[in-house]
Amino acid sequence: MAHKAELDRILEALDAVGTLDGLHQIIRQVCAGFGVDHAMYLWVETAGNHYYFGSYSEEWTKRYIDKAYSRVDPVVLGCYQRFHPVDWKRLDWSPKPAREFLKDALEHGVGNQGYAIPIRGPNGQFALFTVSHNCDDATWEKITEKHSRDFILMAHYFNRRVLELGPSRNAEHTQPLSPREIDALTLLAIGYSRAQVAETLSISEHTLRVYIESARFKLGAINTTHAIARALSLGLIVV
């Protein structure tokens, strides 16, 4: 399948990238590969600072920051209260500041449809990954039905690489997990079944069990649930 090959290329590029700047280029591959107008990663720090990269115009990015739109943006506010992905249409756009923000966003080409994935990381980290597009509801529903799992997986890959590449963001020292062990635990942590994890990673369930048991041993965990909890607390996986 074409989109599966594109997903593999993006994940491989994320594994290989060596700088934060390199992530900016990969985000554009998401747009081209999955037929959406825009994709964005945003880390909102507790001090109010932002780390951002995406395909929106520099004009809109600067305007968003200058007007402190993160304080009224229903996508940011709604995702902060959620742990699961959400379609923008399900968020609360009724307050006047939100409506004014939406009007401004549409005028700057953000798109009338969107899908947002909240991400929780170590030490209270909050980030989100969104894709947006300009289309009717029926077209958007087809896109999200087909690619929602891909978007979720990419979101956590992007965040993991930000944590790995960013300064002063190292996890507590422990025996390192392999990339496949991290992938397996991350997908289990966000709710995939073992069969779905094996399918997503293109491996057998037997091979998946090997990765899980290896990760469990490295983490000193008594079972898979404990391994996931340990990996989360150490910042080795982010959900």
VEXLODO-78121 format. One record per atom (N, C-alpha, C, O): x, y, z. Coordinates in steps of 0.02 Angstrom, whole numbers, padded with zeros to 5 digits, always signed. Example, Ala and Ser with C-alpha at 12.3 -4.5 7.8 and 13.67 -1.06 7.14 Angstrom:
// VEXLODO-78121
+00660-00284+00390 +00615-00225+00390 +00660-00165+00390 +00712-00166+00423 +00642-00112+00354 +00684-00053+00357 +00645+00002+00394 +00670+00057+00402 
***
This chain:
// VEXLODO-78121
+00042-00059+00000 +00000+00000+00000 +00044+00062+00000 +00095+00065+00035 +00025+00112-00040 +00067+00171-00049 +00076+00209+00016 +00132+00232+00031 +00022+00217+00055 +00028+00256+00116 +00071+00220+00169 +00103+00253+00209 +00070+00153+00168 +00113+00116+00215 +00186+00127+00198 +00228+00135+00242 +00203+00128+00133 +00271+00141+00112 +00292+00212+00131 +00349+00223+00152 +00246+00259+00124 +00261+00328+00142 +00272+00335+00217 +00317+00370+00239 +00230+00300+00256 +00238+00301+00329 +00307+00274+00348 +00342+00303+00390 +00327+00219+00318 +00392+00189+00332 +00449+00238+00316 +00497+00244+00354 +00442+00274+00260 +00495+00322+00241 +00500+00378+00292 +00555+00399+00310 +00443+00402+00316 +00443+00456+00365 +00473+00433+00431 +00513+00469+00461 +00454+00373+00454 +00480+00348+00517 +00555+00334+00512 +00593+00346+00560 +00577+00310+00455 +00649+00298+00445 +00687+00364+00445 +00742+00369+00472 +00656+00415+00414 +00688+00481+00413 +00693+00510+00483 +00742+00542+00500 +00642+00499+00524 +00643+00523+00593 +00696+00487+00633 +00730+00518+00674 +00704+00422+00622 +00757+00385+00657 +00826+00410+00638 +00873+00409+00679 +00833+00433+00575 +00899+00452+00550 +00916+00525+00563 +00975+00543+00563 +00866+00568+00573 +00879+00640+00579 +00923+00654+00640 +00915+00622+00692 +00970+00701+00632 +01017+00714+00686 +01010+00782+00719 +01046+00796+00767 +00965+00825+00693 +00957+00892+00721 +00883+00909+00726 +00842+00882+00690 +00868+00956+00770 +00799+00981+00775 +00777+01014+00710 +00720+01008+00690 +00824+01050+00678 +00807+01082+00614 +00786+01032+00561 +00744+01046+00519 +00815+00972+00565 +00798+00921+00516 +00725+00899+00520 +00697+00875+00471 +00695+00907+00579 +00625+00888+00588 +00579+00932+00546 +00525+00910+00525 +00599+00995+00535 +00558+01041+00495 +00548+01014+00425 +00494+01020+00396 +00600+00984+00397 +00595+00958+00329 +00550+00896+00327 +00512+00887+00279 +00555+00854+00378 +00516+00793+00378 +00441+00807+00384 +00400+00770+00356 +00423+00861+00419 +00352+00877+00427 +00319+00889+00360 +00260+00876+00351 +00357+00915+00312 +00329+00928+00246 +00318+00862+00207 +00275+00859+00164 +00357+00811+00224 +00345+00746+00194 +00277+00718+00215 +00244+00683+00177 +00257+00734+00277 +00192+00711+00302 +00137+00740+00258 +00091+00704+00238 +00141+00805+00244 +00090+00837+00202 +00087+00806+00133 +00033+00788+00109 +00145+00799+00102 +00147+00772+00034 +00126+00699+00032 +00091+00678-00014 +00147+00660+00081 +00135+00589+00080 +00064+00569+00098 +00040+00517+00077 +00030+00611+00137 -00037+00593+00161 -00092+00640+00136 -00148+00637+00160 -00075+00683+00089 -00125+00723+00056 -00161+00773+00099 -00221+00784+00091 -00124+00805+00146 -00153+00857+00187 -00116+00922+00174 -00058+00922+00154 -00151+00978+00186 -00121+01043+00172 -00066+01060+00222 -00014+01088+00203 -00077+01044+00286 -00029+01064+00337 -00021+01011+00391 -00067+00971+00404 +00038+01011+00422 +00051+00971+00482 +00093+01013+00528 +00132+01056+00506 +00085+01001+00593 +00119+01044+00642 +00133+01006+00706 +00094+00964+00728 +00191+01021+00736 +00208+00998+00803 +00217+01058+00847 +00250+01106+00829 +00186+01057+00907 +00191+01114+00953 +00202+01087+01024 +00163+01047+01049 +00255+01111+01056 +00269+01096+01126 +00255+01160+01165 +00288+01211+01155 +00206+01158+01209 +00190+01215+01252 +00221+01203+01320 +00200+01159+01356 +00272+01241+01337 +00307+01232+01400 +00270+01267+01457 +00231+01313+01445 +00283+01245+01518 +00247+01272+01575 +00259+01347+01585 +00215+01382+01611 +00316+01371+01564 +00332+01442+01570 +00297+01484+01516 +00303+01545+01516 +00262+01451+01471 +00228+01486+01418 +00266+01489+01353 +00240+01513+01303 +00328+01464+01354 +00368+01463+01292 +00342+01408+01246 +00308+01362+01267 +00360+01414+01182 +00337+01366+01132 +00397+01339+01093 +00444+01376+01078 +00394+01276+01076 +00438+01249+01025 +00393+01224+00970 +00350+01182+00981 +00403+01249+00909 +00356+01237+00855 +00393+01222+00790 +00445+01251+00777 +00366+01177+00751 +00384+01173+00681 +00325+01146+00642 +00286+01106+00668 +00319+01168+00581 +00261+01147+00541 +00263+01179+00473 +00312+01212+00454 +00209+01169+00436 +00206+01192+00366 +00167+01257+00358 +00160+01281+00302 +00142+01286+00413 +00107+01349+00407 +00154+01405+00386 +00215+01400+00395 +00127+01457+00357 +00168+01513+00333 +00202+01548+00391 +00178+01547+00448 +00259+01580+00376 +00294+01617+00428 +00250+01674+00454 +00252+01691+00513 +00211+01703+00409 +00166+01758+00429 +00117+01734+00483 +00107+01768+00533 +00086+01674+00472 +00037+01649+00520 +00072+01629+00585 +00046+01641+00639 +00130+01598+00580 +00166+01578+00640 +00183+01637+00683 +00174+01636+00744 +00209+01690+00652 +00226+01751+00689 +00164+01782+00720 +00165+01805+00777 +00109+01784+00682 +00047+01813+00707 +00020+01773+00767 -00003+01802+00816 +00024+01707+00762 +00001+01663+00816 +00039+01678+00881 +00009+01682+00934 +00104+01686+00875 +00146+01700+00934 +00134+01770+00960 +00125+01780+01020 +00133+01819+00914 +00125+01889+00935 +00059+01901+00971 +00056+01941+01018 +00007+01868+00949 -00059+01877+00979 -00073+01828+01036 -00128+01828+01064 -00022+01787+01053 -00030+01738+01107 -00093+01696+01097 -00131+01685+01144 -00102+01673+01036 -00162+01635+01019 -00168+01569+01057 -00222+01541+01062 -00112+01544+01082 -00116+01480+01118 -00161+01485+01179 -00184+01434+01205 -00174+01546+01203 -00217+01555+01261 -00291+01549+01245 -00332+01538+01289 -00308+01555+01180 -00379+01551+01161 -00392+01497+01109 -00450+01482+01093 -00339+01467+01082 -00345+01417+01030 -00381+01355+01057 -00354+01322+01101 -00441+01339+01032 -00477+01280+01057 -00439+01215+01047 -00450+01167+01084 -00395+01212+00997 -00357+01151+00986 -00308+01140+01044 -00303+01085+01071 -00272+01192+01064 -00225+01187+01120 -00263+01175+01185 -00246+01129+01223 -00315+01215+01197 -00353+01209+01260 -00389+01142+01265 -00391+01111+01318 -00418+01120+01208 -00454+01057+01208 -00409+00997+01217 -00426+00949+01252 -00351+00999+01185 -00304+00943+01191 -00272+00940+01260 -00255+00886+01283 -00265+00997+01292 -00236+00997+01359 -00280+00959+01408 -00256+00934+01459 -00344+00955+01393 -00392+00921+01437 -00404+00849+01415 -00444+00813+01447 -00371+00827+01362 -00384+00761+01334 -00320+00720+01330 -00264+00746+01333 -00331+00654+01323 -00275+00609+01312 -00281+00574+01245 -00234+00541+01222 -00339+00580+01212 -00351+00546+01150 -00357+00595+01092 -00377+00653+01103 -00340+00574+01031 -00347+00618+00973 -00418+00644+00965 -00466+00612+00985 -00424+00703+00935 -00489+00734+00928 -00494+00771+00862 -00446+00804+00840 -00551+00765+00829 -00566+00805+00770 -00582+00876+00792 -00617+00886+00842 -00557+00925+00755 -00568+00995+00775 -00642+01011+00782 -00661+01053+00824 -00684+00979+00743 -00756+00995+00745 -00786+00978+00813 -00839+01006+00831 -00755+00935+00851 -00781+00915+00916 -00760+00961+00973 -00779+00951+01030 -00719+01011+00956 -00696+01058+01007 -00745+01116+01014 -00789+01125+00972 -00737+01154+01067 -00784+01209+01081 -00760+01273+01048 -00712+01305+01071 -00793+01292+00993 -00776+01353+00957 -00826+01409+00971 -00826+01460+00936 -00868+01401+01022 -00922+01449+01034 -00899+01515+01066 -00929+01567+01051 -00848+01517+01110 -00828+01581+01139 -00806+01631+01085 -00778+01612+01034 -00820+01694+01097 -00803+01745+01048 -00728+01746+01031 -00712+01751+00971 -00682+01741+01079 -00611+01741+01060 -00593+01682+01014 -00552+01688+00970 -00626+01624+01026 -00613+01566+00983 -00639+01578+00913 -00606+01560+00864 -00697+01609+00907 -00725+01623+00840 -00681+01673+00803 -00669+01665+00743 -00657+01723+00838 -00613+01773+00806 -00547+01741+00785 -00519+01756+00732 -00521+01697+00828 -00460+01660+00811 -00471+01617+00748 -00428+01616+00704 -00527+01582+00745 -00541+01539+00688 -00546+01579+00624 -00519+01559+00572 -00579+01636+00626 -00585+01679+00567 -00516+01700+00542 -00502+01698+00483 -00473+01720+00589 -00405+01741+00571 -00366+01682+00542 -00330+01689+00493 -00373+01623+00574 -00337+01563+00550 -00358+01544+00479 -00315+01529+00437 -00422+01546+00466 -00447+01529+00399 -00421+01578+00347 -00404+01559+00291 -00418+01641+00365 -00393+01692+00319 -00319+01683+00304 -00294+01707+00253 -00284+01648+00348 -00212+01635+00337 -00199+01564+00312 -00142+01540+00314 -00252+01530+00288 -00243+01467+00254 -00232+01406+00298 -00204+01356+00275 -00253+01410+00361 -00242+01354+00406 -00283+01292+00386 -00260+01236+00394 -00343+01302+00359 -00385+01246+00339 -00445+01241+00385 -00441+01256+00444 -00501+01219+00357 -00563+01215+00396 -00573+01148+00431 -00620+01139+00469 -00528+01100+00418 -00532+01034+00450 -00466+01019+00486 -00413+01041+00463 -00470+00983+00541 -00408+00966+00575 -00416+00906+00621 -00471+00888+00641 -00360+00875+00636 -00356+00816+00680 -00297+00827+00726 -00241+00835+00703 -00309+00827+00792 -00257+00844+00840 -00243+00786+00886 -00289+00751+00909 -00179+00775+00901 -00157+00719+00943 -00120+00747+01003 -00064+00772+00996 -00150+00744+01064 -00115+00767+01124 -00058+00719+01142 -00064+00659+01131 -00004+00746+01168 +00054+00705+01187 +00075+00724+01257 +00085+00783+01272 +00082+00675+01301 +00105+00686+01369 +00174+00656+01377 +00185+00597+01362 +00221+00696+01400 +00289+00672+01407 +00313+00675+01478 +00274+00688+01524 +00377+00663+01489 +00406+00662+01556 +00405+00732+01587 +00407+00782+01551 +00403+00734+01653 +00405+00797+01691 +00350+00846+01670 +00360+00906+01668 +00291+00818+01656 +00234+00860+01641 +00233+00890+01571 +00195+00936+01558 +00274+00863+01526 +00275+00891+01458 +00207+00884+01425 +00175+00833+01429 +00187+00938+01390 +00127+00936+01349 +00143+00961+01280 +00171+01016+01271 +00127+00920+01230 +00137+00940+01161 +00078+00915+01121 +00038+00875+01145 +00073+00939+01059 +00021+00912+01016 +00046+00911+00944 +00090+00950+00924 +00017+00866+00906 +00032+00859+00835 -00034+00864+00798 -00082+00829+00816 -00037+00906+00747 -00100+00914+00711 -00088+00910+00636 -00034+00927+00611 -00139+00887+00601 -00141+00892+00529 -00205+00930+00511 -00256+00921+00544 -00202+00971+00460 -00260+01009+00440 -00266+01013+00365 -00217+01003+00328 -00327+01027+00343 -00341+01024+00271 -00402+01068+00257 -00442+01081+00302 -00409+01089+00195 -00467+01127+00174 -00509+01083+00128 -00491+01071+00070 -00565+01058+00154 -00608+01013+00115 -00675+01007+00150 -00686+01035+00203 -00721+00970+00118 -00787+00959+00149 -00782+00903+00201 -00732+00868+00205 -00836+00896+00240 -00836+00848+00295 -00827+00776+00271 -00791+00737+00303 -00859+00759+00216 -00855+00690+00191 -00783+00671+00171 -00759+00617+00186 -00750+00717+00137 -00681+00705+00116 -00635+00698+00176 -00592+00654+00178 -00646+00742+00225 -00604+00739+00285 -00614+00675+00324 -00567+00646+00350 -00676+00653+00327 -00690+00590+00363 -00653+00532+00332 -00628+00488+00367 -00650+00530+00265 -00614+00477+00231 -00539+00480+00247 -00508+00428+00258 -00511+00540+00249 -00440+00548+00264 -00425+00523+00334 -00377+00485+00345 -00465+00545+00383 -00451+00526+00453 -00464+00452+00465 -00428+00420+00504 -00515+00424+00433 -00528+00352+00441 -00470+00311+00414 -00452+00259+00443 -00441+00334+00360 -00388+00296+00327 -00320+00304+00362 -00280+00257+00364 -00308+00364+00390 -00240+00379+00412 -00233+00396+00486 -00179+00414+00508 -00287+00390+00526 -00282+00412+00595 -00227+00376+00634 -00189+00408+00671 -00221+00310+00625 -00168+00273+00660 -00099+00297+00639 -00053+00301+00679 -00092+00312+00574 -00028+00337+00549 -00010+00403+00581 +00047+00414+00601 -00059+00448+00585 -00048+00514+00615 -00027+00507+00689 +00018+00542+00712 -00060+00461+00725 -00044+00450+00796 +00028+00425+00803 +00066+00449+00845 +00046+00376+00762 +00114+00349+00766 +00166+00402+00750 +00216+00407+00785 +00154+00441+00698 +00201+00494+00680 +00207+00546+00734 +00261+00571+00748 +00151+00563+00766 +00151+00612+00820 +00200+00592+00875 +00239+00633+00898 +00196+00529+00896 +00238+00506+00950 +00311+00498+00928 +00357+00507+00969 +00321+00481+00865 +00390+00479+00839 +00421+00549+00839 +00477+00557+00861 +00383+00599+00815 +00409+00667+00814 +00427+00689+00885 +00480+00717+00896 +00382+00677+00932 +00395+00700+01000 +00455+00663+01031 +00495+00694+01066 +00460+00599+01018 +00517+00562+01044 +00582+00591+01019 +00631+00597+01056 +00583+00609+00954 +00645+00637+00926 +00660+00706+00954 +00719+00724+00964 +00608+00746+00967 +00619+00811+00998 +00651+00802+01067 +00698+00838+01084 +00626+00754+01106 +00653+00741+01172 +00725+00716+01168 +00767+00733+01209 +00739+00675+01118 +00806+00646+01111 +00856+00698+01086 +00914+00698+01107 +00835+00743+01042 +00880+00790+01010 +00887+00856+01049 +00936+00892+01041 +00837+00872+01090 +00837+00935+01126 +00887+00934+01183 +00900+00882+01212 +00916+00993+01199 +00964+00997+01255 +00930+00989+01322 +00873+01009+01332 +00966+00958+01369 +00943+00951+01438 +00876+00915+01443 +00835+00932+01486 +00865+00866+01401 +00802+00830+01403 +00814+00755+01407 +00775+00715+01381 +00869+00735+01439 +00885+00665+01444 +00844+00630+01497 +00831+00659+01550 +00823+00570+01484 +00785+00531+01533 +00832+00505+01587 +00893+00504+01579 +00803+00485+01642 +00840+00452+01696 +00880+00393+01667 +00855+00357+01624 +00940+00386+01692 +00983+00334+01663 +00955+00264+01676 +00935+00247+01732 +00952+00226+01624 +00933+00156+01629 +00960+00120+01568 +00985+00153+01522 +00957+00055+01567 +00981+00017+01509 +00939+00038+01448 +00878+00032+01450 +00971+00060+01395 +00932+00087+01338 +00889+00034+01304 +00909-00024+01297 +00830+00055+01282 +00786+00013+01243 +00803+00021+01169 +00826+00074+01148 +00793-00031+01131 +00803-00026+01059 +00746+00012+01027 +00693+00019+01058 +00755+00039+00966 +00700+00074+00933 +00636+00032+00927 +00581+00058+00936 +00643-00032+00913 +00584-00075+00907 +00550-00087+00975 +00489-00090+00979 +00590-00092+01027 +00561-00099+01094 +00522-00036+01113 +00468-00040+01143 +00550+00021+01096 +00515+00085+01110 +00450+00089+01070 +00398+00108+01096 +00454+00070+01006 +00394+00071+00963 +00339+00028+00992 +00281+00048+00996 +00358-00033+01013 +00308-00081+01038 +00275-00055+01101 +00214-00058+01107 +00314-00030+01149 +00286-00006+01211 +00244+00057+01200 +00193+00067+01233 +00266+00100+01155 +00229+00161+01141 +00159+00145+01113 +00109+00173+01135 +00157+00100+01065 +00093+00082+01035 +00047+00047+01085 -00013+00060+01086 +00075+00005+01127 +00034-00026+01179 +00009+00026+01228 -00048+00022+01252 +00051+00075+01244 +00032+00127+01292 -00025+00170+01267 -00065+00195+01307 -00030+00181+01201 -00083+00224+01175 -00145+00184+01155 -00191+00211+01125 -00145+00119+01173 -00207+00081+01166 -00211+00030+01111 -00263-00001+01102 -00157+00020+01074 -00158-00031+01022 -00160-00100+01055 -00129-00111+01107 -00195-00147+01023 -00190-00216+01044 -00124-00245+01018 -00091-00215+00976 -00107-00304+01043 -00044-00335+01020 -00048-00351+00945 +00002-00343+00909 -00106-00371+00922 -00113-00386+00851 -00104-00322+00810 -00072-00324+00757 -00132-00267+00833 -00126-00204+00797 -00054-00179+00798 -00030-00151+00748 -00019-00188+00854 +00051-00169+00858 +00092-00209+00808 +00133-00181+00771 +00082-00275+00807 +00120-00317+00761 +00107-00297+00688 +00152-00296+00647 +00043-00282+00673 +00026-00262+00605 +00059-00195+00587 +00086-00188+00532 +00056-00147+00633 +00085-00081+00620 +00160-00085+00610 +00188-00050+00567 +00193-00128+00649 +00266-00134+00643 +00288-00186+00591 +00348-00197+00581 +00239-00217+00559 +00252-00268+00507 +00296-00325+00534 +00344-00346+00502 +00277-00349+00593 +00312-00406+00623 +00260-00456+00647 +00201-00440+00652 +00283-00516+00663 +00237-00566+00689 +00224-00553+00763 +00263-00517+00796 +00170-00581+00790 +00156-00573+00861 +00209-00608+00903 +00224-00586+00959 +00238-00661+00877 +00292-00695+00913 +00352-00648+00920 +00381-00642+00974 +00371-00614+00865 +00427-00566+00867 +00410-00509+00915 +00453-00485+00952 +00347-00487+00914 +00326-00434+00959 +00337-00455+01032 +00361-00415+01072 +00319-00516+01048 +00328-00540+01116 +00402-00538+01137 +00418-00522+01194 +00446-00553+01090 +00518-00550+01104 +00538-00479+01123 +00575-00469+01172 +00515-00430+01084 +00531-00360+01098 +00504-00339+01167 +00538-00305+01205 +00442-00359+01181 +00411-00339+01244 +00448-00370+01303 +00460-00336+01353 +00464-00434+01298 +00499-00467+01353 +00569-00438+01363 +00593-00433+01420 +00602-00420+01308 +00668-00389+01313 +00663-00322+01349 +00703-00306+01392 +00613-00282+01329 +00603-00217+01361 +00586-00226+01436 +00612-00189+01478 +00544-00274+01451 +00525-00287+01520 +00586-00304+01563 +00593-00280+01619 +00630-00345+01535 +00690-00364+01572 +00735-00303+01584 +00761-00294+01640 +00745-00262+01533 +00787-00203+01540 +00760-00154+01592 +00798-00121+01627 +00694-00150+01595 +00661-00102+01641 +00651-00131+01711 +00630-00095+01756 +00665-00195+01720 +00654-00226+01785 +00581-00229+01803 +00563-00222+01861 +00538-00240+01752 +00466-00239+01763 +00439-00310+01772 +00466-00358+01745 +00386-00315+01812 +00358-00381+01826 +00309-00405+01773 +00296-00465+01767 +00282-00358+01733 +00238-00376+01678 +00237-00319+01627 +00272-00269+01636 +00198-00327+01574 +00197-00277+01521 +00171-00210+01545 +00199-00158+01528 +00118-00211+01585 +00090-00148+01611 +00142-00111+01653 +00148-00050+01647 +00178-00148+01694 +00231-00117+01735 +00286-00090+01691 +00314-00037+01705 +00303-00125+01637 +00355-00102+01591 +00335-00036+01558 +00375+00010+01551 +00271-00032+01538 +00247+00030+01507 +00250+00088+01557 +00271+00143+01540 +00229+00075+01619 +00230+00126+01671 +00302+00149+01685 +00315+00209+01694 +00348+00101+01688 +00418+00118+01701 +00446+00159+01643 +00481+00209+01655 +00432+00138+01582 +00457+00174+01524 +00430+00245+01521 +00466+00292+01503 +00366+00254+01539 +00336+00321+01541 +00369+00364+01594 +00387+00422+01581 +00378+00337+01653 +00405+00376+01708 +00477+00396+01696 +00500+00448+01720 +00514+00354+01658 +00584+00369+01641 +00591+00413+01580 +00646+00433+01562 +00535+00427+01546 +00538+00467+01486 +00563+00430+01425 +00582+00461+01375 +00563+00363+01428 +00587+00324+01371 +00536+00319+01317 +00553+00312+01258 +00471+00323+01335 +00418+00327+01287 +00374+00386+01307 +00372+00406+01366 +00338+00414+01258 +00296+00472+01269 +00228+00459+01239 +00223+00441+01180 +00175+00468+01277 +00107+00459+01251 +00064+00519+01270 +00005+00521+01253 
***
